[in-house]
Amino acid sequence: MSAAGSGRRPNGQPRIAIAGAGISGIAMAVALQRAGFTDFTIYEKAADYGGTWRDNTYPGLVCDVPSRYYQFRFAMNPEWSQLYSTGPEIKDYLVGVARRHGLPARTRFGTEVAEAEFEGDGWRVTLSTGEVERFDFVMCATGFLHHPNTPDIPGLADFAGTVMHSARWDHTVELAGKRIGVIGTGSTGTQLVSALAGQVPRVVLFQRTAQWILPTVNRPYSPVAKAVYRRLPVLSSLVYRVHQAIFAAFSQGLVHPGRTRSFIQWVVARNLRSVRDPELRRKLTPDYQAMCKRLVVSDRFYAAVQRPDVDLVTSGIDQVKPGGVVTVDGELHELDILVLATGFDSHAFMRPMAVTGVGGRTLDQAWAAGPRAFEGVMMPDFPNLFMLIGPHSPFANHPLTAVAEAQSARIVGWLRRWRAGEFATVAPTAAATDRYNARLRAAAPSTVWTTGCSSWYLGKDGLPELWPWSPGRYEKLIRSEPDPVDYRLEPAGK
């Protein structure tokens, strides 16, 4: 019997490769262990757990989902410090979960899955070290916001100061006394400006598109509150469900026009009125509906941008010169540090991993028209390969912890059937995948993401690569029994 298996191992333990040790990789590994699957290896290109919360360390980084909702249901944390957690706190939480479940013994850091090729009844995996391993299943837990997007700005390489992407923050660079420019006004850009304002002589925010800001209050949890959560673990579950209900109501505004959408528009418009200067308020007023882009949650940005030491520049960038940024109106904005808060390639998913399925079909060929999957976790012609947080998963202003847990449960269900000898390989049919994606496309026009803005949510066809219904509907689907007609199962021993 080859190392890739012949449909079912005598000990019932498939060999499993997990690519990535972020939120979804940890969720998948723990789900495997709890189901009795122990022959797996996590491959992580970096040196620690955490994914995006490991890579992003810029000043002011805070999650825009409440702490007590942005956590695994199997690992409730009573020690959250505040309503919205900082990046370092979430990273520490993820590392702690991994260690408590013994994942370091099953993780290879500094090792990336470079290639995965299907060979009849399993996968031939080539690692970045040059080693070749064979597995029955491959889990792509690579996330979708991990390849920084660097803008093509003339002269960027000529800047005499420091240039860094927000996701590659250089902590050796001294900020004190420096004039700092920030390109980008999404969540990262607004958090950076909020954190830097008042800490350095000058902050210049280059805004291409204004953002709607949802107000919040990031209150700390008192020692008494933490003690109560420790003594009453059921309280964490209760608060989790409360947040879940709130987000379910919020999601109605994302996917359907109506009262919720109108109410959120009213809230953010009222929040904008806190900007006292009419001209500055005009510059900060978006020309699209709230939530068309990912909604920015902040309790500090409008106060920061109104400071005298913060400049909001709305003229387009013409070029970068050694001394600073030149805008199209000819003005040179002199800077010492330039930060690119320009996001990520959100359509890359598991790339640059080279994936080859049945008949030599590559991932690039399968996704020539844009990423697509079946139920966010599988693809036709790529048997025994699963994705977590794959195309059209519900990740718009929603906790990825919940999505990863639900998808892990679906995948474990397939592994149990494999262990029972029901099949050697499984993949969705092309017909089922086409029907599924056609339903997604048909529902997309009712979502707020198609109401007239440009965002990283949109694919090549101009439609959002997001789940177009409520997160609850997705969880119900992904936790339901798979319909056999949607899959091609090759029997064991074939």
Secondary structure, 3 states (H helix, E strand, C coil): CCCCCCCCCCCCCCCEEEECCCHHHHHHHHHHHHCCCCCEEEEECCCCCCCHHHHCCCCCCECCCCCCCCCCCCCCCCCCCECCCEHHHHHHHHHHHHHHCCHHHHEEECCCEEEEEECCCCEEEEECCCCEEEECEEEECCCCCCCECCCCCCCHHHCCCEEEEHHHCCCCCCCCCCEEEEECCCHHHHHHHHHHCCCCCEEEEECCCCCCEECCCCCECCHHHHHHHHHCHHHHHHHHHHHHHHHHHHHHHHHCCCHHHHHHHHHHHHHHCCCCCHHHHHHCCCCCCCCCCCCEECCCHHHHHCCCCEEEECCCEEEEECCEEEECCCCEEECCEEEECCCECCCCCCCCCEEECHHHCEHHHHCCCCCCCECCCECCCCCCEEECCCCCCCCCCCCHHHHHHHHHHHHHHHHHHHHCCCCCEEEECHHHHHHHHHHHHHHHHHCHHHCCCCCCCECCCCCECCCCCCHHHHHHHHCCCCCHHHEEEECCCC
